[in-house]
Amino acid sequence: MKLVPSVPDLIIVFLCITVSVLSATISNSLLYQAPDECRWSGSADDITLVCRLRTINSELENTNFSVIQPQNTIRLRLECNDALLFQSSISPGSFHPLFELRSLTINYCKIGNLTDGSFQGLRELRNLTIRTHNTDWSPMSLEISPNVFTEDEEVSWGKSQIC
């Protein structure tokens, strides 16, 4: 005896498969949303949010890191426009919403100083790389406050670079 599925059964199977695929797609797209100037790069187990900005908190624009999804952002790479001559700044608590951030790389952002609490709230941060390229544009140097990290943050400078 041969069992032949009926047309309604086939339609139900087709709808179940379609709903499953759409659910997975929607779930993934909601999981990895990014602001306009950012994109996700890498594989699911090693993903980085890469943001290409003109500057960070300058007279040109105010950078709002709170629009980045904190629960998915483990690695963040900020790249400023290397053709602009405007200075960037990192305000105390700027990155506070990114409580799971473990790796932060900042490239080509003309930063003159890192003040007290610049990285406040980044308790999971293990790798910090800042390459200002300040000497490429002017004789600007990077001044770092001794309290750039607050006292409740444990920081290991082992894999960190500041140039």
N, C-alpha and C positions, 0 to 999 in steps of 0.2 A: 504494500500500500504506500503510495507516494503522497507526501504532504506538500501541497502547493499553497503558498501564502496568498491570502486574499489581498485585493487592492487596498482596502482600509488598513490592513496590517502593515503593508509596505509603506503607506503614507505615514503611519505612526512611527515606524522605524526611521524613516527619512527625517521626520520632524525632530525626533529625539537626537539624532546625530547632528543636525543643523543647530539645534539649541545648545548642545554641548560645545560645539566648535565656536559659536558666537560668544558663549559665556567665557570661555578661555581667552578669546581675543579681547573682549571688553575688560576682563579682569586684568590682563597684562597691560593694556593701554592705560587703565586707571592707576595701576601700580607704578608705572614709570612715566608720569607726566612731567614735563619740563617747561620752564618759562621760555618765552619767544627766543631769547638770545642764547639758549642752552640746548644741548642734545645729550642723550645717553650714548655712551661708547663702551664697547667690550661685550663680554658674554654675561649670562645671568649670574654666574658665581663670582665674577670679577668685573663689576660694572662701575663706571666712573661718569659723573655728571660733568660735562665740559661746557663752560660758559665763555663766550667771546664777547667782551665788553669794551666800550670806549675807555672808560675809567671806572674806578671804584670810588663812590662818594666824593665827587669833585664839583666844581662849579658848573660842569656840563650836565651832570645827572646825580640822582640820589639812588644808590643801589639798595634794593630791598631783598635781603636773603630770606625773609620769612615766607616768600612765595614758593620756595623750594620745598618739596616734600621731605620732612625730616626723617620719617621712618624708613626711607629707602636710600638716603644719601649717605653712603659710607665713605666714598672718595669724591672730592670736588677739585676740579682744576679750573682756575680763573686765568684767562689770558686777556690782557688789555691790549688795546690798539697801540702798536709800537710806533706809529707815525704821529700820534698826537703828543703835544708837549705839555699837557695838563697833568697836574699832580693828583694822585689818588690818595685816599686816606681810609684807614680802618678805624671806625669808631668803637669805643668800648661796648661790648655786647653785640656787635654786628652779626656775629655767627651764632649767637645764643640759641636760636630756634633749631639749629642743626645738631641736636644732642647726640646723635649716633655717629657723627663724623669722625673717622679714624685717620684719614689722610687728606691734607690740604696742600695744594700746590698753587702758587701765585706767580705768574710770569708776566714780564713787561709792564707791570704796573708801577708807575713812578711814585714810590712811597718814601716820604721823608722821615717819618717816625712811626714807631709802634708804641702807643701809650699804655698806661696801666689798664688792664682789663680788655685789651684788644681781642683776646681769644677767650673771653669769659664764657663759661658754659660748655666748652668743648672738653669734657672730661674723658671722652674716649679717644681723643686725638693722640696718635702715636707717631705720625710722620708729618712734619711741616717743612715745606720747601718754598722759599721765597727768593726769586731771582728778579730783582728790580731793574737791572740794566741801567741804573741811575747814571753811571759814568758815560753811557753812550750819548746822553743828551746834554748834560751839564755836569759841573762838578758837585752834584748833590750826593750827600751820603745818607745812609740809613741810620737813624738814631733809635736805639732800643731801650725802653724803660726797664729798670730792673724788676718791676712788678707787672710786666706785660701779661703774665699769667697770674690769676688770683691765687691766694694761698690755699684754697680748697681744691685746686687742680694739681694733680701729680703729672709732671711732664718728664718724659725721657727724651733727651736731646740726641740719643744715639743715632737715629736715622734722619735727623733734621739738617737742613742746609739753609743758610741765609747768605745770599750773595748780593 
